């Protein structure tokens, strides 16, 4: 039952100090000042150094203030300073129980920043500020500046700052993705993927941002086996991601609510918030606490770990699946509402024939017992017993669930937002990069190779998902591969037409996306100018797919075609 999220990882690295840095914003050199105790934010030290990976670099420590000007020459330093991490001020206003951790001058534990979340201060950079040049700065400068520009990114759900070290987070961008892709072994994957220490691909963060396409990964897998059937398991797991995207395209924001009535009746009402002991990784269960620490520190969990954590939260702790899904989405580098929220519904039994449960025996089998042997709750934990025992303990067998007619979901045609009446297709469009296509591999960027590119950070996305600092850093590192890309903050339906006019373009080109927010903005823009979409390289032939109600129906119709490589 593992393998629903297709989710991959990175290995943590050590930690290092940095000195005063220089930052380029909007093509202008900043004037940096020596940091002091009040004005320099820092990220905390991870609990211990761990093995380094060639493209998982050491983390930042951090960044001084500077002068920043937008393209009009306006100094936006006062705005940035209004969002700066003033630990003393935050402590006086009671944000977090600790004001500072003790620290050494260099190479050791550093003061922990407290986010200044004054409700009267603006929470997002002005649209006039192009953050594109920022993406190409060293990781320490990038992380430090993003922490100031987006203060909620390092504030945890409890109001304290995250303990994550950016150095423990996989590096975004094409070079890192290609290195990971080169290490994929489809045969070893099929044999060991359910084990936490198995040969999983760890590619999902780059797939999510369009750095790698499903077709490219499939082709790489097929090139390393003698017969296509040897790559079948890996390709079918890629198929789950494609399936989730197709369901998202059909349901839109409907994936945020129960798709079907729950398959079972819980004994207690669902909780509408995350328990604080879970957020603090202080549940007493060694496995759960380890999963939460790794989610915070790396932005990644093995798929089995995700399923165990989700199942325990929903069925044992009684947390509503939407609450847990939103929590995951905030932290995961591959945070994608389609794969994430639909997987949580699969675990909860609101988009599956039955809920997903696990017991200690199952966890021990696929973790080699690394958590259980040291757990203080061994023999008396929440998941002791058989599946029958767990079902009786967690669900009410005397209350039948609501009727559940067979779910039928009819596929929808590819997204075509249309164009304003009688307008020809654009010949020099502005390429709109989205969360699904934040890379030069975007089909729109590939076709219109000389066109300007723009990524728009939607404040609605920031407010709803509250992406962690790790997610933002990974995203910006992916965008750094796009030559000359602008990055601006504001509603896409307003920013894109304004930049089209300013750059002398004649429309917008964007890669296909199931995201409802992207599609709504595209429809608004298409009312005033041409908007064209470009499809991703073909992963499978969906022409025979008539029903997306279950993955098995989808894969029976499309699976065989997915084992064929892309034609040369």
N, C-alpha and C positions, 0 to 999 in steps of 0.2 A: 504493500500500500504506500510505500514511500515513493518519492519522486514527483510530487504534485507541483512543486514550485520551480524546479529546475534552478536551484540557487547555489551560487558558488562563493568562494572565499578568498581571503588573503592571509598571509602570515605576518604577525606583528614584528616590528623591528625595535631597535633601541631608541635612545632619546638624546638630544643634544641642545646646547645653548646657542643663541644667536645674538649678534650685536645690532647696532643701529642700521636700518635698512633704507633703501631708496625705492620709491614706487613711481611707476609711470601710469598716470590716468589721463585719458583724453589727449595722449600724445605730449604731455607736459611733464617735466621733471619736478618731482616734489622736493620740498625743502624739509629735511627731517631734523628733528631735535632729539637730543639725548633723553632717553626715558628716565622717569623717576618713579618713586613708589606709588604716587597717586595716578599717574597717567599711563602706565604701561600694563596692558593686559597680558596675562600669561595663560598657557594651558598647563594643567597639572601633569605630573609625572605618572606614567603608568605604574602598576604595582611592581613590575620587575621587567628588566630588559629580556627580550626573547630573540630567537633566531631571526636573522635578517634575510630578506628576499631581495633579489637584484633590483626590482622596481617598487619595493615598498620602502621608501626612504625614511630617514630619521625625521621626527616631528619638529614643529616649531616651538619657540618659547616666547620672545616676541617684540611686539612692534611698537615703535615710537609713533608720535603724532607727526603730521606733516602738513604741507599746504596742497590743496587739491582744487583744481579749477575745471569747470565744465567747458564745453566747446565755445561758449559765449564769453569766456574769460572770467566768469563769476567764481569767486572763491567759495567753495562749499565746505571749507574746514569748520566753520561754526556749526553747520548742520551735522557733520561727522562727530564733532566733539559733543554735541547734544546727545549722541547715542553711545558715547565712550563708556568704557567699563571703569567706573569710579567705585572701587571696592569699599572705601570708607562710607560713601554716600549710600550705597546699597545696604551696607551693614546697618547704618543708622535707621534705614527705613524697613529693616527686618527681613530682607530678602536672603533667606538661608540662615541656618543657625550658626555658621562659622563665618568669621570675617576674612581671615587669612590662614593659610597653612604656613608653618615656619619653613624658611627656605635658605639655600646657600647661594652665594654670589653667582656661581656658575656650575653647570653640570649636575645639579641635584634637584631636589624638590623645589617647586616654584610657587609663589603666591597664587591662590585660586581666584580668578576674576568673578565678580558678581555682576550680572547684567543689569544695566540701568533701564528699567521697564516703566518709567514714568508715563502714565497714560496720556499726558499732555504733549509729549514729544513725538515727532514723526517717526514711524517705524520702518520706512523704506527710503532708499535713495531717490533723489529727484530724477525725472525722466530725462532731463537735459544732460545727465552725467553718463557718459559711455564707459562702461566697466570692461569693455573688451580688452584693452591693454593689460588690465589687472590679471587676466587669465594666464598671461604668458610670463608672469613673475615667478620667482622661486617659491616653492611650496610654503615656506615659513612666512614670507611676506603675504602670500595669497591668503593663507588661513587667518593670519592676524587681522588683515584688513576686512575680510569677510565677517569675522567675529564682531568687528565694530559696525560694519554696515548693516548687519542683520543680527542684532543682539539676541533675539529669541532663539537663534540657532544653537547657542551653547547653554541655554536655560533648560533644565530638565523639567519633567512634569511636576516635580515637587518644589520647583522654584530655586533649586540649587543648580550650580553649573555642572556640566557633564564632566566625568572623570576620563573621558576618552582622550587619547593621544592621537593626533592626526598621523603620526608616524606609524601607527598600527593599521592604517587604512590603505587599501589597495590604491594604486595610482591610476587616475583616469587617463584616457587617450589611446591612440591607435598602437603605439609601440608596446605598451603593456599588454594590450589585448592580443596582439599577434604573438607575443612571447608565450602567453597562456595557451593560445590556440595550438601552437607548435607542440605543446606537451600533451595534448589530448590522445588518449589510448582507448579507442572504442571497445576493444575486447576486455581490457582490465576494468573499464567502466561498467560493462554489463555484469561482470563477475562480482564487483565489490561496491557498487554505488550506494547500497543501503547501509553500509558501515560508515561511521563517522570518519574513520581513518582511510576510507576507500578512495579509489582513483576518480573522484568527481572532477568535473572540468573547471569549476569556479568561474565560468564565463558570463554568468547572468548580469553582473553590473554593466558590462560593455554591450551586451545584447539589448538591455533595457534602454540604453541611450543611443542606439543605432550605430554604435562604433563597429559592431559585427552584426551581420544579418543572419537570420536562421538558415538561409540558403548557403551562405559562406561557411558556417559551422558544419552543416550537413555535408557539403562538398569536401571539406577537410577530413571529416570522419571517413567518408567513403574512399578517399585516396589512400587510407592507411589500413585497409582490410583487403583480403583476397576475394571475398564474396560480400555483396551488399547485406546479406542477412547477418553478418557479424557486427554490423553497425546498427542493427534494427532497434536495440534497446535505447541507444543514445538518440537516434532519430525520433523514436516515439516520445521521448521526454521533451525534445524540442517541439514535438507536436502538441504537447500540453500547453506550451506557451502560446503557440499559434491559436489553439482552441480558445484559450481564455480571451485573447484579443478579439476573436470573432464574436464571442458572447458579449463582450463589452461593447462592441459596435452595435449589436442588436439592442441591448438593454440600456446603454448609456448610464445615467446616474441611478438606474434601477438596481445596479449591483451593490449599492450602498444599503439596501434593505433586503429582507428575507425574500429570496426568489421563490421558495416553496415553504409551506408550513413546516415547522420543525418535525423531524421524523420521530422524536421522542418527547416526552413531557418531563421537564426537570422538576425536582422536588421543591426548589426554592425559586423566587423571582430572580431574574438576571440583574447583576450589578451594572450600574451605568458609569462606573469609574474604575480605574486600575487600583488595586490594593497597594498601599504604600510600601509594605514589606517586599512586594514583587519589584517595584520600581527601585528600591534600595538594594535589591539582590540579597535580601536578608530573610528568606523564607524558612531556612533551616534544612531544606532539601538541597543536597550538594549539586545534583544535576540541574535543577531549575536555576539556582543562583549562578552556576557556571554559564548557563545559556544567556542569562540577562547580562552578566558582565561582558561576555563576548559580543553580544548585540551592541552594547554601548561602546565598546572599545574598537570594534572592527567594522561595524555595519553589515555583518554577514553571519549567517548560521547555516550549517548543513541542513538540507531539506528535512531529514529525519528529526533533527533538533527543533526545527520550526514546527513540525507536526506535533511533537511531544509537548512543547511549550504551549502551543495553541490549545491542544486537547486538555491539558491540565488546567489552564486558565478558564476555559469555557465550561468544562464538565465537572471539574473538582472544585474550583474556586467560584464558579458561578458568574464569571464575567461575561457580559454580552459580547458576542463575537465581533461586533462593529467596533467596540471599544478597543479590543485587542488588535484588530486589524489596523486601526488608525495609529496605535502605538508602534506597531511594526513599520508601518509606512513612513513614519517620521525618521526612523533610524536606518532602515535598510538601504544600502547603496543601490540595489536593484529595485528600489521602491517603485512599484508599478501597480496601480489600483486593480488592473485586470487580474494579474497573477496572484497578487496578495489577497485582496478582498474575496475573490472567488475561492481561493484555497481555504480561507478561514470559514467560508460558508460550507465548503465540502467537509471540513472537520466538524463543524457545528451540526451538520445534518439538515441544513436549509438549502443545500444545492447538491444533495446526494441521497441515496436510498436509505442510508443509515449514518449515524454519527461515527466519528473515528475515536476509538479508545486505544490506550496502550497500558500495559502493566509493567511491573519492575523486571520481569523476566525478559520481555521484549527489549527494554532499554539496555539491560545488561548484555544481551546478545550482540547488539549492534554498536556498543561502546566498549566492549571487552571489559566491562565492569569497572571502568576507571572512576566513576562517580560513586557507585554504590559501596565499594569497599571502604571508602573513607567517610561515608555519610553517617551522621549521628542518629538519623532516623531509620537506619537499616533494620528491616524486619517489622517496622510499624509506620511506614510512610503512606502517603495518600494513594499510591498505585499498587499496593500489595494485593495479591489475590488473583483469581482467575477472571477472565472477561465476564463470565456469568455473575460472579460476586460483585464486580465493579458496576455492572449494569443495574443490579438490584439495589446497590448502595446509592447510585447517583440518579436514577430515573424512577418515576412513579409508574409501576406496571398496572395500577388500577385505573389510571386516567388515559384513555385512548387518545392518540394524537388526532389532530384535525384531518379531515379527508384530504388525500393527496392524489388528485388525478395525474395521469401520466403527463409529464412536462414536455411540451413541444415548442421549440424556438426556431423560427424560420430565418435562414441567413438573409442578410441585407446586401444590396449591391455595393461595390466599392464607393468610397466617399468622393463625391463630386460637388463641391459647394456652388458651382455655377459661376456665371459672370454677369456683369451688368449688360443690359440689353444692347444688342447690335455691336458690342465691343469685340474686336479681334483678340485672339490669344496673345498674351504678352510675348515680346521678343527679348526684352531686357527687364525681366522681373526682379523684384527684391526677393531673395531666397529667405524664407521664414524657417528658422531652425526651432524645433520644439524639443520637449523632453524625450520624445521618441526618436529624434533625429538630430542630436546635438553633436554632430560630427561631419567631417567632409565627405563621408560615405552616404550622407542623405541623398536619396535619388534625385531630389530637386537640385541639390548642390552639384551633383555629378553632371546632370544634363545642362545646367546653366553655369558652366564652369567659370565664366568671367563676371558673373553677376554679383553685386554686393550681398552680404549675408547679415542677418540680424536674428539674435535670440532675445526674446522678450520674457523677462521674469514677471509673471503676473502676480500682483499683490494678493489676489484672491487665492492663488495657489500657496503663497507664503502663509497666509492667515489660516487656511484650511488644513494643510499638511504640516506646517511648521517644520520644514526639513532641518535635520541636524547639520551642524557645521561640517561633519564628515561628508554628508551628501552634497552640500554646496561645493566643497573643495573638489570632490570627484567630478561633479558636473562642470565646473570651470576648467578643470584639467582636460576634459574631453573637448570643450569648446576651444581650448588653446591650439588645437590642431587645425582649426579653420582659419585660413589666412585672412586677416583683416576683418574678422567678424566683429560686429558691434554687439554689445550686451547692454540692454536698457531695462529699466524697471517701470512698469505701468500696464494699464489694460491693453492687451494686444490689438483690440479693435480700434483703439485710438492711436497707439504708437506706430503701427505698421502703415496706415495711410499717410501719416505725417512724414515718415521717413521715405516712403515712396515718392512723395512730392519733393522732398528736400534733395533726394539723390537723383532725380530725373528718371525714375523707373516708370514702367508702363503697366504694372500689375504686381501680383504676388505669386510665388511658386512655393509649394510646401509638400513634404512627404506625407503619404497616407498615415493617418493616426486614428485610433478608436476613441481617443480622449474626447469626452463631450464638451469640455471647456474649449478645446482647440476647434472643434467643429462649429460650436456656436459663434466663436469669434470669426472664423472663416466665412460663415454665412453673412454676418454683418458687413464684413469687408467687401464681400462679393456683390453687395447691393450698390456699391459705388465704383468698383473697378474690377478688372478680370482677376480671378483667383484660380490657378490650376494646381491640381494635385498630381503627384508622381508616385507610382506604386513601387514597393520594394521588390527585389529579385524574387522570383517565384519559388516558394518552398514546397508547395504541393498543389495539385489540381483540385480545387474545391467545387468544380462544376457539378459533381455528383452528390454533394452534401445538401441534404434537404431538411435536416433536423439537427439542431445544436443542443437539444435537451440533455444529452449525456455525451461524454467524451467517446465512449465506445461507438456510438452511432456516427460521430464525425470521423473517427479514425478508420472505421470499416470502409467508409466511402473514399477517404483521401490518403490513407496510410501507404498504400502500395506506390502511389505516385511520388511520395516524399522520399522513397529510396532510390529515385533516379537522379543522377547528378545534373547540375545546370548544363544545358547544351553549350558546347564551345563556340 
